[in-house]
Amino acid sequence: MNNNNENEFTEKDFADALLELKQKSGLSYMQIAIRTGLSDAYLVNIVKRKNLAPKNENIEKIAKVFNKKPEYFKEYRTRWWKDYLNGVRDDIPPLSDKELLKIKEALEKYR
């Protein structure tokens, strides 16, 4: 599956992706906080890398503010695949071209 729309996925770390979306949208941390129900301090700490990427339920809230699917964020996709490989999930989200290439390269090593 090829995903040529660069806006559909990001390869950036969550903190960088959040900051970029915030800057492009012109929203303040307080405005994002109000729309997500999360605290503005929490969001700032994510961008400052004092907090790790949020739980998936919070990623879903943040994604919605920016009109993105949660899969836009690398961490959401990574967690999904870990759950899938561990037998916890059975639905498959789309992968970015870069992720598909990494999988292909990994499989080539073990042929």
N, C-alpha and C positions, 0 to 999 in steps of 0.2 A: 504494500500500500504506500503510495507516494503522497507526501503532504507538501506541496510546493508553496503553500501559503505560509509565509514566514510569521504572520501574525497569529497563526493557529497554535503554535508551540514556541516555547523558549527553551534554550539550553542554558540560560543563565541561572545562577544560584537564586534561591527564593528572594533573598534580601535585595539583590541587584534588580531582579525582575519587578519586585514590588515598587522599588524606588523609581524605576523607569516608567511604570504605569502611572504612578502618582504624579510624576513630573509632566507626563504627556497629558494627563487629564486636567491638571490644574487644581485638583482637590487637595485640601489640607488633611493632615492626619486626623484632625477632629472630625472633619466631614466623613472620612472613610470609617472612623470609629462609630459614628452615629449610624451609618448605613449598615454596618456589620454587627453592631452590638458588642464589639471588642473595644478595649481601651486604647486611647491614642498613645499612651506610654508604651503599651505592649507593641503596637505597630512600629513606633520609633525604635524600640529595642531590637526588633527584628532587623530593621535596616542597619542599625549600628552593630549587628551581629552579637548582641548580648543575649538574644533568644534564638533558638534554632527555628527552622521552618515550622510553622504551626501544624497542628493536627489537621487531618484531611477535612474535617467538618468546618474548621476555620478557613482553610484554603478555599473551600466551596463558597463561603460567605464573601471572602475577598474577591474571588474571581467574578462573582455576580456583580459587584460594584463596578467593575471595569468591563462588563459585558463579555467576559471570557468564559470558556469552559474550564473546569478545574484542571483538566488535562493539559491546559496551557502551561502549567507549572511543572517543571522537571521532577520535583520531589513527589508530587501527587502521582505522576506516572510511574516513578520508581517504586513507590510503596505499593501501588496496584500490582505491578509485576511481581514483586516479592510475595505478596499475598497469593497471587495466581500460581506461582511456582510452588508455593507451600500448600496448595490445594484448598485455600480459603475462598478463592473467587473463581468464577467460571466465565464471566463476560470479559471481552477483550477490548480495551480502548485502543485508539489509533496510536501509532508510533511516528515519531518524526523521522525524516530521511536519515539524519545523523544517527539516531538510535538503531535504525534498521541496518545501517552500515556497520556499526559496532557489533551487532549480533552476528552479521554475516562474517565479519573478520574473526570473531571469536570461534565460530563454527569451523571456519577454514583451518584454524590452528590445530583442531582436534580431529581432522580427517585422516 
